[in-house]
Amino acid sequence: MKAEGGRCTAAETRRTFQGLRGRIFGVMPFMTSSASDNASRVRSAASMQAEISPGGGHVETAPGGTPGTGLGASAYILNYLMYILWALLFAFLAVSLVRVFAPYACGSGIPEIKTILSGFIIRGYLGKWTLLIKTVTLVLVVSSGLSLGKEGPLVHVACCCGNFFSSLFSKYSKNEGKRREVLSAAAAAGVSVAFGAPIGGVLFSLEEVSYYFPLKTLWRSFFAALVAAFTLRSINPFGNSRLVLFYVEYHTPWYMAELFPFILLGVFGGLWGTLFIRCNIAWCRRRKTTKLGKYPVLEVIVVTAITAISAYPNPYTRRSTSELISELFNDCGALESSQLCDYINDPNMTRPVDDIPDRPAGVGVYTAMWQLALALIFKIVITIFTFGMKIPSGLFIPSMAVGAMAGRMVGIGVEQLAYHHHDWIVFRNWCRPGADCVTPGLYAMVGAAACLGGVTRMTVSLVVIMFELTGGLEYIVPLMAAAVTSKWVADAFGKEGIYEAHIHLNGYPFLDVKDEFTHRTLATDVMRPRRGEPPLSVLTQDSMTVEDVETLIKETDYNGFPVVVSRDSERLIGFAQRRELILAIKNARQRQEGIVSNSIMYFTEEPPELPANSPHPLKLRRVLNLSPFTVTDHTPMETVVDIFRKLGLRQCLVTRSGRLLGIITKKDVLRHMAQMANQDPESIMFN
C-alpha cells in the first residue's frame, strides 16, 4: 500500500499522535482502555488484509500490526521531528517542575524510603509538595519516552500519602515507630498498584524496603495491598477486566531440558546487573563531583534528545516500554500480526488456535531479531545515563525490558533449533514434528525476572511479582532458577544492589541488615567523647536557665541531649530531642507569662525551691524521654550493631552503673564499620 496525496500522511500523523497519547496516559492506565481496543482492532484488520490480499501477497506492517511501511519521506521526517519535540517538551517541563518546586521529587525514591524506615529522618522528603510534583512529573517523564519506569516512584508516592494521613492522627504523628509501620504498609500498597501484585507488594516491602517488619506490620501491609488491589480492579485500568499489567496465557508446559537456557538467562541477568550498577554509580559519582551536576536541566534535555533521536528509527524502542514488554511476553496466536509472529505457515495445517505447532521463522522474525538486538544494546547503554537524573525515574520496567528482549531472542533461537533438529537427543523426548514444544514468550518472562533480580538482588518478592504480573503460575520453577542464578552471579562481583549502592553514594546513615559484623570490639571503643575530646554536651535536671539551653542549641548541631542529675554525678535521667526543646521554649515564651531568659528549666516532677523574686521556672518534664536506650561500656559492638539494625535507633547512650559515659550514634557505628573494613570513614559519609 502506498501513500496517495496527503491522506495517508494525515493518517500516519494521527497514528503518531495516538502513540504519543498512549505514552502520555501509560502512566495512568485507567485512561487507555479505548486505545488498547483500537490497537486490537488494527491488528485483527491487518491480519485479515494479509490473508485476503490478491495473489497471496501480504500487507507489510510495523511491529504490533500498524500499517505504515509505505509512508513517504516527508511525512516520516515530520513525524520524526514531532516525536523529538514532544519528548523534549515533556522532559523540560518535568525537570523544571522538580527543580523549582520539589527537589526531593527526583529519582526513584526507594533508597531514601529504605533510609527513612531505618530510623533516619529526611525532612520534607515525604511532604505534600513532593507528592504533588512527583505525581505530575511522573506522567511527563514516562510520556517523554525516556528509558525509565513508574513503578519505583509510585512507591515514593504511596509513602507520601501514608505520611500525609499519619500526620492527621496524633497516635502516628507523635510516634516515629508507628509512623514507620504505616510507611511499610504504604510501600506494599505502592507496588500493589504499580504492578497489580498485592502479595508481591507485601513481600517487596518485607524483603527490600522495610527495616523492621513485625507480624502486625505484615498483616497491616497485607490489608493495605488488598485495598489497593481492590480499588485498582474496580477502576479496570487496562481495559481487559484483569488486574495484572502483562497477562499471558501459554498453552505449553516447560521441560527439564529448558532449565539450561533459563539458567543462562540468569547468568546474563547477573552480569547485566553488575555492569549497570558499576557504570551507573560511576556516572552518578561523576555527576556529583564535576560541573555536570550544576546543570541538571541541560543534562535531562541532552539525554532526552539522544534518546528520541536514536529511538524513533527502531520500532521496538519507539514505542512505550510497557507495550514492548507486553509484546515480547505474548505467545503467537492465529491472529497475531507482529513481526515476531511472522512464521511460515503450512497450508495443510488444521489445528485449533490454542495449539499452534512450532514453525520455521519467516523474514519478519529475522528482521525483528536484529531490530531487537539493536534495541537491546540501546537500552543497556541509555539506561545507565538516564537513571539518577533530576527527574522521577524508576528502574523496574527498563530492567525488565532488557531481560525480555534478550530472553525473546534466546527463546526464538531455541525454538528454531528444536524445529530444525528435533531428532537431536536433547529434543527427542519432548519435541516432536508438528508439536508446540518451545514458547519464546516464556523465555522473555524469565529473562525479565533475571535482569530485574540482577539489578535489585530481589529473590522471593521478585518471583511472586512476576507470576502475579503475568498470571504464569505454572512457571514458578523457571522464574526461581533464573532469579537465584542471577543473584548468585551478581553477588560474586559485589553484594550491593542498585538501591544500596545509591544509599552509599549519597552517604545516608544506613545499616544494611545483609552485612555481617564479626569484629570483637566493645561499645567503649566506639562511643564519644574519646580521649582528648571535649566533654559530652548534657543538660542538668534543675540548674540550667533558658538562656543556657538556647546557647547550647545554637553552638551545637546535635539531634538531642542527655539529661543528668548534675555535672558532678553524671547520673542519667533521660534524653531530650533538640526539636522538641526548641518548640517547647518557643511556645512557653509566647503563651506563658513570666518566662524569660533567666527562667530555670527543670525536668523533675516538682520545681526546685527558688529564691524570692525569681522568674517563673519552665517545666519540661513532658518532652523528656525517661527510658532512652542504653548499653554498658563493655557491650560487644556486634550486639550494638544488631540493636541499631532491628530497632532503627539513631543514637544509644553508654552507661556504667547508671552513670553516663558517652553516646553512640548511627554515624559512629558506620564509621567504625568502615574502619574495620580498612576504608576511610569520611569518604563514605554524606558526600
Secondary structure, DSSP 8 states (H G I E B T S, - for coil): ----TTHHHHHHHHHHHHHHHHHHGGGSGGG-HHHHHHHHHHHHHHHHHHHHSGGG----EETTTEE-TT--HHHHHHHHHHHHHHHHHHHHHHHHHHHHH-GGGSB-SHHHHHHHHTT---TTTTSHHHHHHHHHHHHHHHHTT-S-BSHHHHHHHHHHHHHHHHTTSHHHHT-HHHHHHHHHHHHHHHHHHHHS-HHHHHHHIIIII-S---HHHHHHHHHHHHHHHHHHHHH-TTSSS-S-SS-----S---GGGHHHHHHHHHHHHHHHHHHHHHHHHHHHHHHHSGGGG-HHHHHHHHHHHHHHHHTTSHHHHS-HHHHHHHHHS---TT--SGGG-B---TT----TT------B-HHHHHHHHHHHHHHHHHHHHHHHHTTSSSB-BSHHHHHHHHHHHHHHHHHHHHHHHHHTTTSHHHHTT--TT-----HHHHHHHHHHHHHHHHH---HHHHHHHHHHH--GGGHHHHHHHHHHHHHHHHTT-S--HHHHHHHHHT-----TTS------BGGGT-BS-TTS-----EESSSEEHHHHHHHHHH---SEEEEES-TTT-BEEEEEEHHHHHHHHHHHHHHSTT--TT-EEE-SSS-----TT----EE-GGGEESS--EEETTSBHHHHHHHHHHHT-SEEEEEETTEEEEEEEHHHHHHHHHHHTT--GGGSS--
